[in-house]
Amino acid sequence: MPPDRAAQADALLGTLQRERGGALKVFLGAAPGVGKTYAMLGAARDLARRGVDVVVGLVETHGRAETESLLQGLEVLPRRRLDYHDRTLEEFDLDALLARRPKLAVVDELAHRNAPGSRHERRYQDIEELLDAGIDVYTTVNIQHLESLNDLVRQLTGVRVRETVPDAFLDRARDLVLVDLPPRELIERLQQGKVYVPEQAASALQSFFSPSNLTALRELAVQQVADRVDADLREHMAARGSSPVPIRRRVLVAIDGYDNSEYLVRVGRKLAERRQAPWTVVFVDTGDADGGRSRMVEQCFALARRLGGEVVTLRGSSVVGELVAFAGQHAVSTIVIARTRERPFARMFNRTLTQQLLQRGAHFELTIINTPYARARARRRLELPEGPPLWGEGVFATVAVALSVLSGALAERFLSLEELSLVFIPAVMLVAVRARMAVAAYAALLCFMAYNFFFIEPRYTFQIAAGQGVVAVGVFLVVALISGRLANRLRNQVLMLRAANARTEALQALSQQLASAADEGEVHRAAARLLHIALGADVVVLAAADGQALQAVEAEPPGSALDAAAAGAAEWCLRHLQPAGRYTDTLNGAGWWCLPLAQGERALGVLALRPARDLVRLPPELEGLAQAMAQDLAQAVARTRLVDALESARVQGETERLRAALLASVSHDLRSPLSSIIGSAESLSAYRDRLSPDDQRALAEGILSEGQRLDRYIQNLLDMTRLGHGTLKLTREWVGLDEIIGSAVTRLRKLAPQATFETLLAPGLPLLYVHPALVEQGLFNILENAAKFSPAGAAVRIRAERIGEQLRIDISDRGPGIPEDERRRIFDMFYTVARGDRGAQGTGLGLAICQGMMGAHGGTVEALPGEDGVGTTIRITLPLIEPPSGRPREQ
């Protein structure tokens, strides 16, 4: 697609997505007290006067009389009461507003944090649910509550705002209204007690409401609205196709899991927003991330998702290599990183991340951010990392060094080993592969000191007598540190590969089980079992068919069930196709983590997980694995449901086709003999005295013949009915094939005296253990069909022989034959072509009945070309059963 057309399509899609559901109007201010709530209520009253159904969900008047006066005449929803720690809290009643379902809902304070026990943690999530329900919403927010401006507001005002709103939510607003007030007038309002009570006003004037802070916040608010106007104008022009938007390449934000990571995410979002470019936050896992860094990475990923970015975790031993490779594969133009601390000799060895990126990523734009956390990060390097107990690893290192000293003493005494430094190197490497790098360095230094103290002259002191000894000890220390570093890196790579392999094996095992599952029940069982094994969690799979309620269909271990809180979270998860329950911001009081199973916008069910361990936060690797497995499960469920739907459609179509064929067959094959019978009977009844005896006999024989034909047709219908319903019962007997063929030929000669037959039976054929009447009827149907299409004077050949443990019967005619592409279809019921089973007086059931009867005996029927390529051969294959002792084995 040309770039201008692609931009136009993206703009139209963005407009449609923004207009989906209810409309959001946000009244934005620079600070409390500028009049946001007043302006919002004024706009709501104007709509109410025009007849629009307006309901005030929640408005905080803060005791301002002019604001309270605007509520008069508007319907105000009662607040919901919550008991929390011997206190009664009042909150916005989301369920009541959803049940009331007005055209417009007025909900104040967008950035508010809900009381514990509420459905959502934040009020903007409540408003999001209202919008998804198709309800228009008016709301208010101050500029300092925007997530992407959080760090900038802290730098400007010195205050860290805890209640923030994701920028991606604000992007959903159809209208953004700036409510502005000059800082001097706002301060006057504050002094007059129109914003806060006097005690709070005095404190606010000394801290947040300073003229410089208010001026900076006002500029931020104006800039935010201006950026929104520019974005709307560009999108509108792109949608019209009047001004093509140039293609923007991706912005890549690289984080390391330290304190500066959240700041980098926010800066990267603002940079991408100004450039109108997509952006991705990436973390390179080299295997040495401790628990604290993992949690920080998880928080940064959650922040990036809220701000509208993508998140990716890369795994490898080289941070620079992974970043450059990913950037080259995903059309990245700008890489954003934090300023790295300059190290001694870094320029010589090119070791810093910045220098390596400058060297290897020359074609990328590199943006280096000097974060306010650089010193904090340097101090953090000196702190003890989280993970296994450090004292335990320290004890292990000390014991290893002590054993090395003992081994060195024994080697010196009994082996006369002079270079005892070689004894300590394995100890350092052993510690490095079993513990973290800090412990390996501790072991290297301890070995250095022990080697010097016990084995370098003068012994039992830390002095070194000879210059050669100084060199030896120094070289030993360098070698020990390098060996420890390499061994520790190898350990980290092994751990990283082990984690990646475990994830891959879990997903592969799940994919294999899901691929082999025949129905939705097997899919649920396989997924529950493998999720329980891979995640070590209790698993409940809940399914929801179209238009049906959510119900648990599989649990692992058996007996696991959701409580009332978890069931509510699962219902919400299903309706909104978003995670809920534990580890989320929605209904997090539930003990289960609920993931939606969906295919696009179609809800398929919910996957509920409860880790066996009481984890405060789910590890990122387990979270990613659970989400990937849930996605595979959803795809498998969608596949099985699609297969069931296609099979149902096929069966329905086949049933309709058979119904139409049955009606056509009945209307023709019943009416034809009935018409002949009625006509002959009327002739006999009306003209008996005028007819000669021969004519009377001919009419009587015609009535008999058509009656027999009608009887055969009805018998065929009954046989097909029994075959279709599985009620055909076999009464097996030992019988010779010659008897069955002879009986069928005798019956057929009464109907077709002119037909001739040639029977060629191999000598010594064994007896058959079959239901004689059914096999005879099947042979009769084939012989009747062959006689009908054989030319006059041409015999129908019947050939039988034993092939291994089977009896093969070939019935060949010299008729016109059947094309190869239609040979399978002749066994369908009511097959209607002149050359096939249905002829001038055929029923279209004979060969289908024969196939069913032979199949009931474990045999097969197939159509083949005739002998010498002329006519058709119908081959019947029946299994042979060994007769009991005392019974003849041959015919």
N, C-alpha and C positions, 0 to 999 in steps of 0.2 A: 504494500500500500504506500503511495507517495506520502512524504512527511506531512504536507499540509492537510491531506485527507485524514491521516492518522491523528493529527492534533485536533482536527474538527470532531472526529469521532470520540476522542478522549474528553473533549469539552462537553459534548452532548451527553456522554455517559456520566460525567460528573454532575451535570445539572439534573439528570434523571435521578441519580442516587441521592442528591440533596433534597429533591422534592418527594422522595419516597417516604411514606408515613406522614406524621404530623409536621407542621411548620414550626420552627423554633425562632423566636425573636429575643435577642439578648440586649439588655440595657447595660452598657459598660461605663464604669466610672473610674476616676483616678484614685479615689479614696472614699471611705465612708463619709456620709453626710452631704454629698454633692447633689442628691435628689433623684437617685435611680429609682427607688421604690415609688416615689411620688410621680415621676414621669410614667412608670409602668402602670400604675393604677389609673392615671389619667387616660392613657391609651386604651386600657381595658374598659373604662366607663364609656368612652366614645363608641366602642363596638357594641356594648350592651344596649346603648340607646338606639342603635341601628337594628336591634333585634337578634344579635348574636348571642348564643347560649354561653355565658361566661360564669365560671365558678372559681372562687379564690381558694386554692388548695392550702396555701400558707403564706402569710405576710407578716414580717417583723416590723411593727411600727415604732418600737423603742420608746413608746410613750409620747410620740409627737402628735399633737392634736390635729395639725393640718393633714397628716397622713391618715390618721384614723377617720377623719371626716370623709375621705374618698372611698372608704369601705361601705358607707351607707348606700343602700339600694343594690348592693351586689350580694350574691349568694356566697356565704363563707362556710367552708367545710369544717366540721368539728375536728379537733386534733385527736390523735391516738395517744393514749397514756401507756407508759412503760415503767415498770418497777425495776430500779437498778440500785443496788447497795443501799437499801432503806430510803431511797428517794424515788419520787414519782416524776418522770420526765415526759414532756409533751413533744410529739413528733408529727410530721406530715403523714396523713393516712393515705397511703398509695392505693390500697385495695378499694377503699371507699370511692376514691376519685375514678378509678378504672371502672367500677360498677356504675357510677353516675354518668360517666362518658359524655362530658360536655364538648362543645365545639372548641372552646378555649379554656385552658387552665392557667391560673396565675400562681406561680410558685417562686417565692423569694429565696435569695441567698443560694446561688448555684453551688458554691464551693463548700457548703456546710457538710460536716461529718455527722452522720446519723448516730443515734444512741445504740449501744450494744443490744442485740436482740432484734434489730430491724432487718428487713430483707436484704437491703444493700448497705454497704459501708458508707457510701457517699451519696449526696443528694443528686448529683448529676446523673448517677445511674438510675435513680427513680425517674428523673425526667426523660432519660433515654427510653425507659419502658413505656412512658406515656406517649412519646413520639412514635414508637413502634406500633402502638395501639391505634394510631391515626388521630391523636388528640393534639391540637395546636397548643404551644406553651409559650408564655411570657415569663422571663426570669431575669435576674440581676447578678452582676459579678463585678468585683474590683480588679484592676489590671494586675495587682501584685499576686493574684491567685492563679495566673496562667503558668502552667508547668514549665514552659520553655524560658520564662523570664525569672524563674525562682532564684537562680544564682545572681543574676544581674540586680534584682531587687535587694538581695542581701548585701551586695557590694555598695549599693547606693544608700541604703537606709540603715544597714547594720542589723536588720531584723530578718530572721529566717521564718518565712511563712510556711506553716505546716499543712494548711488546707489548700490544695491545688486542684486545678481542673486541667485535664489533658487538652492540648491544642487541637487534637483530632476531633474532639467533641465540639469545640467551638467552630471548627470548619463546617459542621453540619448546619449551623445557623443560616437561615434564609436572610435575616436582617440583623445587622449589628448597629445599635444606636448608641452614640457617644453622648453621655450626660456630663456636661462640662461646667466647672465653676472655678473662677480664678482663686489662687491660693489665699489671697488676702480676705476675700469674702468667706471662704471656707473656715478660716481661722476665726473670723468674727462670729460665724454661726456656732463654732465650737465654744467660744468664750461666753456666748449667750445661753449655752445649755441646750441648744437645739440638736446636738448630735449625741453627746454623752451627758450623764449626770455630772455635776460640778467636780466631784472627786476624781472621776475618770478623765474628765476634760483637762484638768490640770496636769495629770500624768501624761496624757497623750500629747499636749503641747510641748512638753519637755523632751519627748522622744520621737515618736513617729511623725507627728504633725508639724514638723519644722518647715519653714518656707522652702528651704533647699530640697527637702524630701518631696514635698508636694509638687514643686516645679518639675522635678525629675520624673515623678510618677505621671504627671499630666502629659509630659512629652512622650512617655512610653505609650500612654493610652491613645494619643493622637496618631502616633506612628503605627500602632496596631490597626486602627481603623483605616488609615491611609493605605497600608499594605493590603487590607481586605478589599478596599475599593479598587485598587489596581488589579488584584487577582480576579475580582469579579468582572472587571472590564476586559481583561485579557481572555477570560473564559468565554464571555459573551461574544467577543469578536471572533474567537476561534470557532465557536459553535456556528456563527453565521458564515464562516469561511472567508471573511473579508480581510483578515490579517493573519497570515500563517504564523504560528508560534514555532520558533526554532527548537530543534531537538536538544534536550539537556542530558548530559551524561551523568552517571550515578556518582553520588558522594559516599565515600566509605569512611566510617568512623571506627578507628581501632582502639579498643579499650584493653586494659590489663588487669582489671579487678581491684585496683586500689581506689583510694578516696577520690581521686580526680575523675573517675570514670563517669559518674553522673553529670558532672560539669561538662565533660566532653560531649556526652549525648545531647545535652541541651544546646550547646554551641553548634554542633553538627546539624541539628534540626533547623536552627535559624539560618545557617549558611545554605542549606538545601532549599529552604523556603524562599530565600531571596533569589536563588538561581532557578527556581521552579524545576528542581531536579529530584528524582527519587533518591532515597538514602538508605544505607544499610549500616547497622552496628555489628561489628565482628569481634570475636574473641578467639585468640589462638591458644588452644590447650596443648601445652608441651608436657603435661603430666606432672607438673610440680605445683599446681594450684592447691592451696590449703582450703580448709572449710570456710574461713573468713572471705577469701577471694571468691570462692564459688558462690557464696551468698550475695556478694556485691555484684558479680556478673549477672546473677539471676535478677536482682533488683534493677540493674541497668537495662536488661532485656525487657522487663515489664514496663519500665519507663519509656523505652523506645517504641514498644507496641502502642502505648497510650498516645504517644506523640505522632503516630502514623508511620513509623519506620519499620523496616524489616530487620530480623536478627539472624545471625548465622554463627555457629561454633565450628571452627576449623581445628584439626588435630594434626600435629606434626612436630618435628624437633626444631625447626627453624621458623621463628616468627616472621622474619622478613621474607623468606621463601614462600610461605603460605599466603602472606598478604599480597605479594606481587603476583603470584599465580592466580589468586582469586580476582584481583583487580583486572588482570588481563583477560580473564574469561567472562567478566560481567560488565564490560564497557564502563569501567570506573575512570573518571577524569581527575578526581580530587581525593586525596587521602588525608584525613584529619587525625593527628596524633598529639599526645601531650609532650611537652619539652622533657627530654631525658637528661638526667644528671651527668655532667661531664666528668669523666674519670681520668686519672693519671694515665698517660701514654695512650689515651683513646684515639688521638689523631694518628698515632703511629700504627696501631693495630686495627683501627676502624671497627670498634666493637660496639658503639652505641647504636640504638635502633635508628635514630635520625640519620647518622652517617651512612649506615648500610642502605637505608631507603634512598638517600641521595645518590648513592653509587649505583644501585641496582634498578631503581625506579625513575630513571631520568626522564621518561616520557609522561610521568604523572605530575600533577600539581600537588605539592606537599604543603599542607597547612599545619604549622606547629603552634600549639596553644600553650601559653605559659599559665598554668592553672594556679589557683590560690592554695593548692594542697601540696606543692612541691616539697616544702619543708616537713609537712606532716608525713609525707610519704617517706622522706629520708629517715625520719624518726621511726616510722613503722618498720623499716628494714631491720632495725635493731631489736624489735620486739620478737618475742617467741611466737612462731607460727602455730596455728591450731592443727590438730591431727592426733595421732597416737601420743600418749604421755611422753614428754621429752625426757623426764628423769629416767624412764625405763630404757630409752635408747642410749642415754648417757651412761647408765650402768653397764649396758651391753658393750659400749665402746671401751669403757675402763677395763672390763674383764678381758676383752680381746687384747688390749695392750699389755695387760698383766701376763696373759698367756704367752704373748710374743716375747716378753722379757724372760720368762721361764724357758721358752724354747731356745732363745738366744744363748742363755747360760748353759743349757745342756749341749747345744751344738758346739759351743766354744770349748767345753771341757772334754766331750767324748768324740767329736768329729774334727776338732781343730779347725773349725771354720773361721776364717779371718774377716770376710766381708759380712758382718752380722746385720748390716742395714737391710739385706735382702729378706731377713726374717720378718721385719716390720711391715714391708710393703703389702704382703697378703692380708695382714690384719686391717690395714687402712681400706683396702679394696673390699674386704668382707663387710666392714661397717658401712661403706658407701652403698653397697647393693642392698643393705638391710634397713638403712635409716636415711634421714634427710641430709641435705648437703651441709647444714650447720654442724650436725653431729659428726659427719665425715671429716670436716675441717678440725673439729675438736680432737678427733682420734689422731689425725696427722700431727697436730701440734704436740699431743701427749706422747706419741711415738718418738717425735723429735727430741723431746726433753728426756724420755727414758733412755733413748739411744745414747744421748750425750752423758747422762748421769751414770749409767751402768757400764758402758762399753768404750768410752772415749777417755784417754788419759788426760789429766789425772782423774781416776774413777771416783765416783760417789761425790762429785762436785759438778757444777755447771761450767767450770772453767775448761778451756781447751788449750793444751800446751803447745801443740805444733800448728803451724799455718796450714799444713796439709789436712789436719783434722777439721779445721774450720771449713775448708772447701768441701770435705766429705759430708759434714753435717748439713751445710747449706744445700748441697746438691740433693741430699736425702730429703730435706724438707720440701724442696721444689718438686721432686719426683713424687713424693707422697701426696702433695696437694693435687698435682695434675692427675695422678692415678685415681685419687678419690673423686675428683670432678668427673672424669670419664666414666668411672664405674657408676657414679650416681646418675649421670645422664643416661647411661644404658638402663639403669633401673627404672627411671622415669619413662623411658620409651617402652620398656616391657610392660609396665603398668598401664600405659596409655593404649598399647596394642591389645592388651588383655581386655580392657574395658570396651574398646571398639569391637573386638571379636565377640565378646559376650553380647553386645547389642546386635551385631550382625547375625549371630547364631539364633538369638531369640526371634528376630524378625523373620529370618529364613525358615525356622521351624514353624512359626505361625503361618507364614505364607504357604508352606507345603500342606499343612493341615487344612487350611481354609480352601486351598485349591482342590483338594480331594473330597471336601465335604459335599454331599449330594443334596442336602436340603438346609433350610435355615436352622433347624434344630441342631444338626451336626456342627454347623458353623458356630453357634452359641456355645456348645459344649467344648469344642476344641479351643475356642478363644478363652473361655473362663479357665480351663485347665492350664493353658500355657501362660496366661497372664498371672495366675497364682504362683506359678513356678518362677517366672522371670522377675516379677516385682516383689515377691514375698509378701503379698497383700491378699486380704479377703476380697473376692470379686463377686459382684452381682450384675448380671446382664439383664436389662429391662428392654423389652421390645414394644413398639407402638406401630401397629398397622394403620393404614389410612383410615382416619375417622374413628379410631378405637382408643381406649384409655391405655395408659402405660401400665405394664404388668411385668413382674419378674418371671423370666423364663429359664434362667440358669444361675446357679450359685456355686462357688468353690471357695472354701470347703462346703459340702452340702449342709444346709441348714442356716447359712448366712442370710440375714434379712435386714432390710432398712428399717430404721425407726421412723417416727412421724416427722422429725426434723429433716432427716435425709430424704424421705419421700417427697417432702415439699421442695427441697432443693432439686431433686430429680425432675419434678414436674416443671419447675422454672427453667431448668436447663433444656428440657425438651421444647418448651414454647419459644425460647429465645435463641436456641442453638449456641449457647455460651456456657463455659464451665461455671459451676456453682458448688457451694458447700465448702468443705474444708480446703485450706490453702488458696482461697479466692476472696474477693471482696463482696461476694453475694451469698447471704445465708451461711456465713463461715462458722456459725455455731454448730452446724451439723457435723457428725463424726465421719462422714463419707465424702470423698472427692468425686464429683459427678462430671463426666465428660460427655458431650453430645455425640451421637452417632448420626451423621447426616451425609447426604449426597447432594451437594449444592445447597439449595434452599429446602430440600425435602428431609424432614425429620424421620429417622428410622428407629431410634431408641436412645438409651442412655447406658453408659458404662460407669458403674459405681465402684470405687476402690477405697479400701481402708487398710493402710500399711500396718503390718504386724507390730512394728515398733512405733512408739508414741513420738513422732517427729514434729517439731514445731514448724519447720519448713521442709518441703520435699526436695531432696537433692536434684540439681538440674539434670543430671544424667538419667535419673529415674523418671523425672517429669517428661523429658523428651522421648524416652522409650515408651512410656505409657501413651503419650499422644500419638506417636507413630503407630503403635499397635492398635489403638482405637481407630485410627484412620483406615488401617488394613481391614479391621473388623467391619467397619461401615461399608467399605467397598465390597467385601464378600457378601454381606447381608443384601446390599443392593443388587449384586449379581444373582443371588439365589431368588430374590423376589422377581427380578426381571425374567429369569428362566421360568419361574412358576407362571408369571403373567403370559409369557409367550406360549407356554404349554397349554394354559387355559384357553388362550385365544385359538390355538391350533385345534384343540379338542372341540371347542365351540364351533369353529368353522367346519371341522370334519362332521360333527353331529348335524349341523345344518345341511351339509351336502348330502349326508346319508338320509336325512329326513326327506329332502327334496327328491332324492333318487327313489326312496321307498314309496313316496306318494305317486311318483311317475310310474314305478313298477306295478304298484297295486292297481292304479287306474287302468293300466294296459293289460297286465297279465291276469288280473281277476276278471275284468270286464270282457276280455276277448273270449275265454271259454264259457263264461256265463251267457254272453250274447249268443254263442253257438248253441248252447244247451237250451236256452229259452226259445230260440228260433226253431230248432228241431222239434222241441216239445209242442210248440204252437202249431206247427205243420201237422204233427201226428194227431193233435187234438181236433183240429179243424177239418183236415182233409184225409182222415184215415180211410173213409169209404172209397175215396177216389184214387188212393195210392195203391200201387201194386205191392205184393209181398216183398219184392226186392227193394223197392224204394223205402218201405217201412223199415226193412232190416238195415238199410244204409243209414237212415235217420237215427235208429236205435244205437247202431254202432258209433255214430258220430257223438251222440249224447254220452255213451260210455267212454269214448276216447277223451272227450273234453273234460269229463268228470275226473278221469284218472290224471289228466294233465293238471287240473285244479288241485287235486289231492297232493301231487308231487310238489307243487309250488308251496302249498300250505305247510307240508312236511319240511321243506327247505327253510321256510321262515322260522318254524319251531326249532329246527336244529341250530340255526344261527343264533336264535335267542338263548338257547341253552349254552352254546359255546361262549357267547358274549358275557353271560352272567356267571360262568364257571360252574354251572349245575349239571353239566354233562358227566354222567357217571359211567365208568368202564366196568363191564362184566367180562373179565378176560377168560378165554378158553384156549386150549391147545387145538389148533386147526391147521390143515394143510392149505398152502396158497392155491393149489389147483382147485380145491373145493370152492374157495372164495371167488376165483376168476370164473369158474364154470357157472356158479349161481348168478353172477352179475351179467355174463354173456346171455344166459337163458332169459333173464328178465328183459334185456335190451332187445333181443330178437322178436319179442312180442310187440314192441313198439316200432322197431325198424326192421321188418323182415328182409329188406333188401341189403342190409349191412352184412359184410363178411369179416371174419376175424382170423388171425393167424397167431397161434400161441406157441412160443418157444421157451420152454422151461428147462433150465440146466438140471441135469440128473443129481439126485441126492440133496435136494433142497431141504433144510431143516423145517420143523414145525414152527408155527408162529404162535406166540402167547399174546393174543389180542382179543378185542371185542369184535367177533366176526361180522355182526350186522353193520357196525360202523365202518369197518374197512371195506366191506362189500359196497356200502352206499358211496364211499369215496371213489372206489374203482368204477362204479356204475356212472357217476357224474362225469368222470374223465372219458370213459368209453363212449358215453352218449355225445359228448362234445366232439370227440374225434370222428365218430360215425357221421355226425351232422355235416362236417366240413370235408370229409374225404370224397373224392369224385366217385361216380358210379363205377363199380367193378374193382375199385382199389381196396385192398384189405387193410384193416387196422391191425398193426403188429403189436403183440404183447410179448415182451422179453423179460425174463427174470433170472438173476444169478446172485451168488453170494460173493460179497466183497469184504473180506475180513470178518468182523463181527456185525456186519450189516447186510440186509437183504435189499437189493436194488431192483426196482421194477420200472421198465421203460415202456411207455405206450406211445406209439408213433403213428401219425397219419400222413397222407399224401396231399393235404389241403394247401391253401395259399400261404400258410405260415404266418408268423407273428414277428413284426420288426423288433430288433434287439432292445430299443429304448422303451418298448411297451410290455416286455415279457414279465416284468415284476408287477405291473399294474393289473394283469389279468386275474390276479388272486384277490383284488379288491372287490368288495361287495358292489353289485349293480354296475360293474364295469360295462360300458356301453360303446363298443365298436363292433362293426359287423363281422370282423375277422376273429374277434375274441370269443369269450364264453357266451356272450349274448348274441343270438342270431334272430331269425325271424320269429321264433317261438321260445327263445331262451329267457331265463329269469335273471341272469346276472349273478346267481348265487352259487352255482354248482362248484366251481373251482375254489371259491372262498370256503365253502363247507368242507371240501376235500382237504384243504390245507389245515383247517381247524381240527378235523378228525384225526389226521395223521400226526399233527402236532400234539394232540392229547396222548398219543402213544409214544411220544418222544421222537417222531420221525420228521421228515422234511419233504416238501414238494417244490419243484422248480421247473421252469420252462426252458427248453433247449432247442437249438435248430434240429430239424428233422434229418433223417438219414439221407446222405448224399446231398445235403443242403436243401432238400425238398420237404415241405410240410413242417410239422412241429412234433417234438418229443417232450412228453411230460414225464419227468423222472420222480419216482417215489422211493424214499429211503426209510427203512424201518429197522430199529435195533433188534438183534437176535438175543434171545434169553436161553440159557442152557436149561433143557428140560430136566425134571427130577428123575432120579433113578427108577427104573422099571417102566418108563414111558418111552415109546419109540422116538428116536431122534430124527428120523427122516420120514418124508411123506411116502 
